[in-house]
Amino acid sequence: MQAWRKLGSARSRVCTFALAFASATGARAMATPAPARTGLAVGQMRSTSSPEDNLARCAQLCGDAVSKGAAFLSLPECFEFMGTPGTGDSLRFAQPLDGELFSRYRAVAKEHNLWLSLGGFHEKSADDPSKMYNTHAIVDGTGNLVASYRKLHLFDVDYDGGFRESDSTHKGQEALLVTGTPIGNVGVATCYDIRFPELFTALRDAGADVLLAPSAFMPTTGAAHWEVLLRARAIETQCYVAAAAQWGQHNPKRASYGHALIVDPWGEVMADLGAEGDGVAVVQVDKEKMAGIRARMPVSSHRRRDVVAVVVKDGGLRRVHAAL
């Protein structure tokens, strides 16, 4: 069952569905006219604790993307602020989406007539300020906030000095698909989400053409898993996967892996921005190629959605373990 609701001044159609992916809710409005540019871009940067410096760098990346023909640019997680783990500075910094800082990013999108994927933004929680949200926002080329996604899977791990995102961050409760963008239907995710293929499968089933995973991946896990995870998500879903990235040493306690990537629906890496340096990479989303891959290997229609449980044989016992 699907329902629609207005989302502020959004002029694109947005479909969101619950964490269990059992039903869909969403928003609908008039689509924004696409610019003549049609490219999909990812950005790579090294954010600091200076919001002004980060904004200036993001604006420069936007200009670079436009000059290369991009209509849609994804910027990395923590694009507007990079905190120091263990200090609480990120939570203290958190801002509302209707605040002054985010409005300046909307103005940049409007100035360049460029759709922006801004994730994740440190969003202040109005209900419980003891924690924030890691929010991936989509802004259209007129500067309107189309939709926002709050990261579902929080990064609590014991690598690279350890990190517990849940200490300062609320979990999101919905996945998000945005339709009517210049690059097609966009599934929205953030960083650690890429380790959970069921999310990306649900986004594909909802109609995704492109899957976004802007990130600030740690160096150890990045070297081991970054590319293979992104290629796997592309192969499984037969979608383009675009992953903007942070790179380098941000402060004494935080570093990022880099290698912003765009992967095609066959799993081939189309662009890799390397381990060091700011920049943008732009590709064209080839929907005919994607349709051909899906037609010749129709994995989505082969998926056994009717199988909802796993039979476990434990010695002489037979028990049923519920699936997702």
Backbone hydrogen bonds in HBPLUS format (Angstrom, degrees):
<---DONOR---> <-ACCEPTOR-->    atom                        ^
c    i                          cat <-CA-CA->   ^        H-A-AA   ^      H-
h    n   atom  resd res      DA  || num        DHA   H-A  angle D-A-AA Bond
n    s   type  num  typ     dist DA aas  dist angle  dist       angle   num
A0005-ARG N   A0026-GLY O   2.86 MM  21  6.12 117.8  2.25 116.3 133.1     1
A0028-ARG N   A0005-ARG O   3.23 MM  23  6.21 133.2  2.46 126.0 136.9     2
A0010-ALA N   A0007-LEU O   2.91 MM   3  5.59 162.6  1.94 143.8 148.6     3
A0179-THR N   A0013-ARG O   2.79 MM 166  5.25 155.2  1.85 156.2 162.9     4
A0014-VAL N   A0027-ALA O   2.72 MM  13  4.87 159.1  1.76 137.3 143.4     5
A0027-ALA N   A0014-VAL O   2.64 MM  13  4.87 162.9  1.66 142.6 149.0     6
A0015-CYS N   A0177-LEU O   2.78 MM 162  5.16 160.6  1.81 162.0 167.0     7
A0177-LEU N   A0015-CYS O   2.81 MM 162  5.16 153.1  1.88 156.6 165.7     8
A0016-THR N   A0025-THR O   2.58 MM   9  5.19 139.9  1.74 142.1 155.9     9
A0025-THR N   A0016-THR O   2.61 MM   9  5.19 157.8  1.66 153.0 161.0    10
A0017-PHE N   A0175-ALA O   3.27 MM 158  5.58 152.6  2.35 126.2 134.1    11
A0175-ALA N   A0017-PHE O   3.04 MM 158  5.58 158.4  2.09 175.3 172.4    12
A0018-ALA N   A0023-SER O   3.33 MM   5  6.25 148.7  2.44 152.3 160.8    13
A0021-PHE N   A0018-ALA O   2.74 MM   3  5.08 153.3  1.81 112.8 122.2    14
A0039-GLY N   A0069-GLY O   2.96 MM  30  5.55 153.3  2.03 154.0 146.8    15
A0071-ALA N   A0039-GLY O   2.79 MM  32  5.26 165.7  1.81 135.0 135.6    16
A0072-PHE N   A0039-GLY O   3.25 MM  33  6.55 147.5  2.37 163.1 170.4    17
A0040-LEU N   A0283-VAL O   2.79 MM 243  5.39 165.8  1.81 167.1 169.6    18
A0283-VAL N   A0040-LEU O   2.89 MM 243  5.39 158.1  1.93 151.0 156.8    19
A0041-ALA N   A0072-PHE O   2.80 MM  31  6.03 154.5  1.86 162.7 169.4    20
A0074-SER N   A0041-ALA O   2.93 MM  33  6.25 156.0  1.99 141.0 146.9    21
A0042-VAL N   A0281-ALA O   3.02 MM 239  5.57 148.0  2.12 150.3 160.3    22
A0281-ALA N   A0042-VAL O   3.07 MM 239  5.57 151.2  2.16 150.6 159.6    23
A0043-GLY N   A0074-SER O   2.90 MM  31  6.10 143.5  2.04 175.6 170.9    24
A0245-ALA N   A0043-GLY O   3.17 MM 202  6.74 149.7  2.27 149.9 158.8    25
A0044-GLN N   A0279-GLY O   2.84 MM 235  5.32 145.8  1.96 161.3 163.3    26
A0279-GLY N   A0044-GLN O   3.04 MM 235  5.32 149.3  2.14 141.5 140.8    27
A0045-MET N   A0245-ALA O   3.26 MM 200  6.88 146.9  2.38 148.1 157.6    28
A0247-TRP N   A0045-MET O   3.05 MM 202  6.12 136.8  2.24 137.3 144.3    29
A0082-MET N   A0048-THR O   2.87 MM  34  5.01 147.0  1.98 127.0 130.8    30
A0054-ASN N   A0050-SER O   3.05 MM   4  6.26 163.6  2.07 156.7 161.6    31
A0055-LEU N   A0051-PRO O   2.91 MM   4  6.05 157.6  1.97 145.8 151.7    32
A0056-ALA N   A0052-GLU O   3.04 MM   4  6.23 162.5  2.07 150.4 154.8    33
A0057-ARG N   A0053-ASP O   3.02 MM   4  6.24 154.4  2.08 146.1 153.0    34
A0058-CYS N   A0054-ASN O   2.88 MM   4  6.11 159.9  1.92 150.8 156.6    35
A0059-ALA N   A0055-LEU O   2.92 MM   4  6.13 158.9  1.96 150.5 156.1    36
A0060-GLN N   A0056-ALA O   3.09 MM   4  6.33 150.8  2.18 140.5 148.0    37
A0061-LEU N   A0057-ARG O   2.97 MM   4  6.29 155.6  2.03 149.8 156.4    38
A0062-CYS N   A0058-CYS O   2.90 MM   4  6.20 150.0  1.99 148.9 157.5    39
A0063-GLY N   A0059-ALA O   3.06 MM   4  6.38 158.0  2.11 147.1 151.9    40
A0064-ASP N   A0060-GLN O   2.95 MM   4  6.25 156.1  2.00 149.3 156.1    41
A0065-ALA N   A0061-LEU O   2.86 MM   4  6.07 156.7  1.92 147.9 154.2    42
A0066-VAL N   A0062-CYS O   2.99 MM   4  6.25 163.6  2.02 154.1 157.6    43
A0067-SER N   A0063-GLY O   3.03 MM   4  6.22 159.6  2.07 146.5 152.2    44
A0068-LYS N   A0064-ASP O   3.18 MM   4  6.42 128.1  2.47 138.0 150.5    45
A0068-LYS N   A0065-ALA O   3.09 MM   3  5.19 138.7  2.27  98.3 110.2    46
A0070-ALA N   A0065-ALA O   2.96 MM   5  5.27 163.5  1.98 142.9 140.5    47
A0069-GLY N   A0066-VAL O   2.96 MM   3  5.10 164.8  1.98 111.4 114.4    48
A0115-TRP N   A0071-ALA O   3.02 MM  44  6.16 160.4  2.06 150.9 146.1    49
A0073-LEU N   A0115-TRP O   2.87 MM  42  6.21 164.4  1.90 153.4 155.2    50
A0117-SER N   A0073-LEU O   2.86 MM  44  6.17 152.1  1.94 150.0 152.1    51
A0075-LEU N   A0117-SER O   2.88 MM  42  5.99 174.3  1.88 165.7 164.2    52
A0078-CYS N   A0120-GLY O   3.06 MM  42  5.50 156.0  2.12 129.5 135.8    53
A0087-THR N   A0084-THR O   3.24 MM   3  5.96 153.8  2.31 147.7 147.6    54
A0092-ARG N   A0088-GLY O   3.19 MM   4  6.45 162.4  2.22 151.2 156.3    55
A0093-PHE N   A0089-ASP O   2.94 MM   4  6.04 140.6  2.10 140.4 151.0    56
A0094-ALA N   A0090-SER O   3.15 MM   4  6.26 130.8  2.40 141.4 152.9    57
A0094-ALA N   A0091-LEU O   3.26 MM   3  5.25 138.3  2.45  97.5 108.2    58
A0095-GLN N   A0122-HIS O   2.94 MM  27  6.31 156.4  1.99 167.0 159.5    59
A0124-LYS N   A0095-GLN O   2.81 MM  29  4.80 158.8  1.86 107.4 113.9    60
A0099-GLY N   A0096-PRO O   3.06 MM   3  5.08 154.9  2.12 110.2 111.3    61
A0103-SER N   A0099-GLY O   3.18 MM   4  6.30 151.4  2.27 144.2 152.7    62
A0104-ARG N   A0100-GLU O   3.22 MM   4  6.49 135.8  2.43 140.9 151.0    63
A0104-ARG N   A0101-LEU O   3.03 MM   3  5.30 134.3  2.25 102.3 114.7    64
A0105-TYR N   A0102-PHE O   3.08 MM   3  5.18 124.9  2.39  98.1 112.0    65
A0106-ARG N   A0102-PHE O   3.06 MM   4  6.44 151.6  2.14 148.2 156.5    66
A0107-ALA N   A0103-SER O   2.97 MM   4  6.23 145.3  2.09 138.1 147.4    67
A0108-VAL N   A0104-ARG O   3.08 MM   4  6.37 144.4  2.21 137.7 146.4    68
A0109-ALA N   A0105-TYR O   3.08 MM   4  6.42 158.0  2.13 148.8 153.6    69
A0110-LYS N   A0106-ARG O   3.03 MM   4  6.34 159.1  2.08 148.0 153.5    70
A0111-GLU N   A0107-ALA O   2.84 MM   4  6.03 159.6  1.88 148.5 154.4    71
A0112-HIS N   A0108-VAL O   3.13 MM   4  6.33 153.2  2.21 149.2 154.5    72
A0113-ASN N   A0109-ALA O   2.90 MM   4  5.75 110.7  2.39 136.9 154.6    73
A0114-LEU N   A0109-ALA O   3.02 MM   5  5.05 163.5  2.05 142.4 147.6    74
A0113-ASN N   A0110-LYS O   3.15 MM   3  4.87 150.1  2.24  96.6 105.7    75
A0116-LEU N   A0139-VAL O   2.82 MM  23  5.13 160.8  1.85 148.2 154.9    76
A0139-VAL N   A0116-LEU O   2.90 MM  23  5.13 166.8  1.91 153.5 158.0    77
A0118-LEU N   A0137-ALA O   2.75 MM  19  5.02 178.1  1.75 164.4 164.2    78
A0137-ALA N   A0118-LEU O   2.79 MM  19  5.02 158.5  1.84 138.6 133.5    79
A0121-PHE N   A0135-THR O   2.59 MM  14  4.96 166.7  1.61 147.7 145.4    80
A0123-GLU N   A0121-PHE O   2.99 MM   2  5.71 111.8  2.47 114.3  97.4    81
A0135-THR N   A0121-PHE O   2.98 MM  14  4.96 170.0  1.99 150.3 147.2    82
A0123-GLU N   A0133-TYR O   2.92 MM  10  5.01 153.5  1.99 157.7 156.9    83
A0133-TYR N   A0123-GLU O   2.87 MM  10  5.01 157.3  1.92 145.6 152.8    84
A0131-LYS N   A0128-ASP O   3.21 MM   3  6.24 175.5  2.21 129.8 131.1    85
A0132-MET N   A0168-SER O   2.87 MM  36  6.28 162.0  1.90 147.1 146.7    86
A0170-HIS N   A0132-MET O   2.68 MM  38  5.92 164.6  1.71 174.7 179.3    87
A0151-LYS N   A0134-ASN O   2.88 MM  17  5.55 175.9  1.88 165.5 164.1    88
A0136-HIS N   A0149-TYR O   2.71 MM  13  5.06 163.2  1.73 159.3 161.8    89
A0149-TYR N   A0136-HIS O   2.85 MM  13  5.06 158.6  1.89 135.7 143.0    90
A0138-ILE N   A0147-ALA O   2.89 MM   9  5.46 168.6  1.90 164.8 164.0    91
A0146-VAL N   A0138-ILE O   2.81 MM   8  5.56 149.2  1.90 150.4 160.3    92
A0140-ASP N   A0144-ASN O   2.93 MM   4  5.47 155.5  1.99 153.6 157.8    93
A0143-GLY N   A0140-ASP O   2.97 MM   3  5.43 162.9  2.00 117.8 121.9    94
A0172-GLY N   A0151-LYS O   2.89 MM  21  5.18 152.8  1.96 133.6 134.2    95
A0165-GLU N   A0155-PHE O   2.98 MM  10  5.15 168.2  2.00 125.1 128.6    96
A0157-VAL N   A0163-PHE O   2.85 MM   6  5.51 142.1  2.00 153.5 165.1    97
A0163-PHE N   A0157-VAL O   2.96 MM   6  5.51 158.5  2.01 156.6 153.6    98
A0162-GLY N   A0159-TYR O   2.95 MM   3  4.93 157.6  2.00 106.5 113.6    99
A0167-ASP N   A0164-ARG O   3.22 MM   3  5.76 158.0  2.27 111.4 117.6   100
A0168-SER N   A0165-GLU O   3.14 MM   3  5.95 155.7  2.20 121.3 126.3   101
A0169-THR N   A0165-GLU O   3.08 MM   4  5.91 122.0  2.43 142.2 157.1   102
A0188-VAL N   A0176-LEU O   3.06 MM  12  5.58 170.0  2.07 161.7 160.2   103
A0178-VAL N   A0186-VAL O   2.78 MM   8  5.06 167.7  1.79 149.4 151.8   104
A0186-VAL N   A0178-VAL O   2.68 MM   8  5.06 166.9  1.70 159.4 158.7   105
A0184-GLY N   A0181-THR O   3.14 MM   3  5.19 170.0  2.15 111.7 114.1   106
A0209-ASP N   A0185-ASN O   2.81 MM  24  5.14 175.2  1.82 136.8 138.1   107
A0210-VAL N   A0185-ASN O   3.04 MM  25  6.32 164.5  2.07 163.1 166.1   108
A0187-GLY N   A0210-VAL O   2.77 MM  23  6.16 163.5  1.80 161.4 165.9   109
A0212-LEU N   A0187-GLY O   2.88 MM  25  6.12 168.9  1.89 164.1 165.6   110
A0189-ALA N   A0212-LEU O   3.02 MM  23  5.74 127.6  2.31 139.5 154.4   111
A0193-ASP N   A0190-THR O   2.99 MM   3  5.57 169.4  2.00 139.4 137.0   112
A0191-CYS N   A0214-PRO O   3.02 MM  23  5.74 147.4  2.13 132.9 141.2   113
A0194-ILE N   A0191-CYS O   2.93 MM   3  6.11 175.4  1.94 140.4 140.6   114
A0195-ARG N   A0192-TYR O   3.12 MM   3  5.98 173.5  2.13 126.7 128.7   115
A0196-PHE N   A0193-ASP O   2.96 MM   3  5.62 158.4  2.01 129.6 130.6   116
A0199-LEU N   A0196-PHE O   3.11 MM   3  5.95 146.4  2.23 123.6 130.1   117
A0201-THR N   A0197-PRO O   2.89 MM   4  6.15 153.8  1.96 156.3 164.6   118
A0202-ALA N   A0198-GLU O   3.03 MM   4  6.13 155.8  2.09 140.2 146.3   119
A0203-LEU N   A0199-LEU O   3.01 MM   4  6.33 151.4  2.09 144.5 152.5   120
A0204-ARG N   A0200-PHE O   2.95 MM   4  6.19 157.6  2.00 144.4 150.2   121
A0205-ASP N   A0201-THR O   2.88 MM   4  6.13 163.7  1.91 151.4 156.1   122
A0206-ALA N   A0202-ALA O   2.95 MM   4  6.15 136.2  2.15 139.0 150.8   123
A0206-ALA N   A0203-LEU O   3.17 MM   3  5.00 125.9  2.48  90.4 104.5   124
A0208-ALA N   A0203-LEU O   3.08 MM   5  5.66 155.0  2.15 137.8 140.0   125
A0207-GLY N   A0204-ARG O   2.87 MM   3  5.15 154.4  1.93 108.0 116.7   126
A0240-TYR N   A0209-ASP O   3.05 MM  31  6.39 162.1  2.08 159.4 156.1   127
A0211-LEU N   A0240-TYR O   2.74 MM  29  6.11 156.8  1.79 153.9 161.4   128
A0242-ALA N   A0211-LEU O   2.87 MM  31  6.22 162.7  1.90 162.3 167.6   129
A0213-ALA N   A0242-ALA O   2.91 MM  29  6.21 158.4  1.96 154.9 156.2   130
A0215-SER N   A0244-ALA O   2.94 MM  29  6.05 154.6  2.00 134.2 141.7   131
A0257-TYR N   A0217-PHE O   2.87 MM  40  5.61 150.5  1.96 148.3 155.3   132
A0222-GLY N   A0218-MET O   2.81 MM   4  5.65 143.1  1.95 146.0 157.9   133
A0223-ALA N   A0219-PRO O   3.03 MM   4  6.08 164.6  2.05 145.9 148.5   134
A0224-ALA N   A0220-THR O   3.29 MM   4  6.47 151.9  2.37 141.5 148.9   135
A0225-HIS N   A0221-THR O   2.81 MM   4  5.67 160.5  1.85 148.9 154.2   136
A0226-TRP N   A0222-GLY O   3.10 MM   4  4.59 147.8  2.21 117.2 126.2   137
A0229-LEU N   A0225-HIS O   2.90 MM   4  5.87 161.2  1.94 164.8 169.0   138
A0230-LEU N   A0226-TRP O   3.17 MM   4  6.40 167.8  2.18 154.4 157.5   139
A0231-ARG N   A0227-GLU O   2.89 MM   4  6.07 164.5  1.91 157.6 162.1   140
A0232-ALA N   A0228-VAL O   2.91 MM   4  5.94 152.2  1.99 139.2 147.5   141
A0233-ARG N   A0229-LEU O   2.95 MM   4  6.23 160.1  1.99 152.0 156.5   142
A0234-ALA N   A0230-LEU O   3.10 MM   4  6.32 152.2  2.18 142.8 150.2   143
A0235-ILE N   A0231-ARG O   2.90 MM   4  6.13 163.0  1.93 153.0 157.4   144
A0236-GLU N   A0232-ALA O   2.88 MM   4  5.99 170.1  1.89 157.3 160.1   145
A0237-THR N   A0233-ARG O   3.18 MM   4  6.09 156.7  2.23 138.4 144.3   146
A0238-GLN N   A0234-ALA O   2.73 MM   4  5.38 133.7  1.94 142.3 153.8   147
A0241-VAL N   A0263-VAL O   2.95 MM  22  5.12 161.1  1.98 143.7 149.4   148
A0263-VAL N   A0241-VAL O   2.82 MM  22  5.12 163.3  1.85 152.3 158.0   149
A0243-ALA N   A0261-LEU O   2.82 MM  18  5.25 177.9  1.82 164.6 165.2   150
A0261-LEU N   A0243-ALA O   3.03 MM  18  5.25 141.5  2.19 138.4 143.2   151
A0258-GLY N   A0246-GLN O   2.79 MM  12  5.23 123.1  2.11 162.1 149.3   152
A0248-GLY N   A0256-SER O   3.02 MM   8  5.19 123.5  2.35 140.4 129.0   153
A0256-SER N   A0248-GLY O   2.88 MM   8  5.19 150.8  1.96 134.3 143.3   154
A0250-HIS N   A0254-ARG O   2.84 MM   4  5.54 148.9  1.94 145.7 155.8   155
A0251-ASN N   A0254-ARG O   3.35 MM   3  5.36 158.5  2.40 143.6 144.8   156
A0254-ARG N   A0251-ASN O   3.21 MM   3  5.36 167.9  2.22 114.7 118.3   157
A0259-HIS N   A0274-GLY O   2.67 MM  15  4.39 152.4  1.74 145.7 136.6   158
A0273-LEU N   A0260-ALA O   2.98 MM  13  5.27 156.8  2.04 145.8 153.4   159
A0262-ILE N   A0271-ALA O   3.09 MM   9  5.19 143.6  2.22 138.9 139.0   160
A0270-MET N   A0262-ILE O   2.74 MM   8  5.51 152.0  1.82 153.0 162.5   161
A0271-ALA N   A0262-ILE O   3.35 MM   9  5.19 148.1  2.46 139.8 140.0   162
A0264-ASP N   A0268-GLU O   2.89 MM   4  5.44 163.2  1.91 154.4 157.0   163
A0267-GLY N   A0264-ASP O   2.90 MM   3  5.38 163.4  1.93 120.3 125.7   164
A0290-MET N   A0286-ASP O   3.07 MM   4  6.39 161.5  2.11 148.7 154.1   165
A0291-ALA N   A0287-LYS O   2.86 MM   4  5.98 159.4  1.90 143.5 149.2   166
A0292-GLY N   A0288-GLU O   2.93 MM   4  6.12 150.8  2.02 144.2 152.2   167
A0293-ILE N   A0289-LYS O   3.01 MM   4  6.32 157.2  2.07 152.2 157.4   168
A0294-ARG N   A0290-MET O   3.02 MM   4  6.27 162.5  2.05 151.2 156.1   169
A0295-ALA N   A0291-ALA O   2.87 MM   4  6.02 146.2  1.98 143.0 152.5   170
A0296-ARG N   A0292-GLY O   3.01 MM   4  6.15 159.0  2.05 148.9 153.6   171
A0297-MET N   A0293-ILE O   3.04 MM   4  6.09 142.8  2.19 143.2 152.6   172
A0299-VAL N   A0297-MET O   2.80 MM   2  5.74 136.0  1.99 112.2  98.0   173
A0302-HIS N   A0298-PRO O   3.18 MM   4  6.44 134.1  2.41 142.7 155.7   174
A0302-HIS N   A0299-VAL O   3.12 MM   3  4.89 129.8  2.39  90.3 104.4   175
A0303-ARG N   A0299-VAL O   3.10 MM   4  6.19 121.4  2.46 143.2 155.2   176
A0303-ARG N   A0300-SER O   3.41 MM   3  5.41 151.5  2.50  96.7 104.5   177
A0305-ARG N   A0303-ARG O   3.07 MM   2  5.84 127.6  2.36 106.9  92.0   178
A0307-VAL N   A0304-ARG O   3.19 MM   3  5.69 161.0  2.23 110.6 116.0   179
A0323-ALA N   A0308-VAL O   2.95 MM  15  5.26 153.2  2.03 146.1 138.1   180
A0310-VAL N   A0321-HIS O   2.81 MM  11  5.06 169.5  1.82 151.8 155.4   181
A0321-HIS N   A0310-VAL O   2.74 MM  11  5.06 175.6  1.74 159.5 159.8   182
A0312-VAL N   A0319-ARG O   2.73 MM   7  5.28 176.3  1.73 170.4 170.7   183
A0319-ARG N   A0312-VAL O   2.98 MM   7  5.28 169.5  1.99 152.5 155.9   184
A0314-ASP N   A0317-LEU O   2.94 MM   3  5.10 150.7  2.03 140.3 148.0   185
A0317-LEU N   A0314-ASP O   2.99 MM   3  5.10 159.8  2.03 123.7 124.0   186
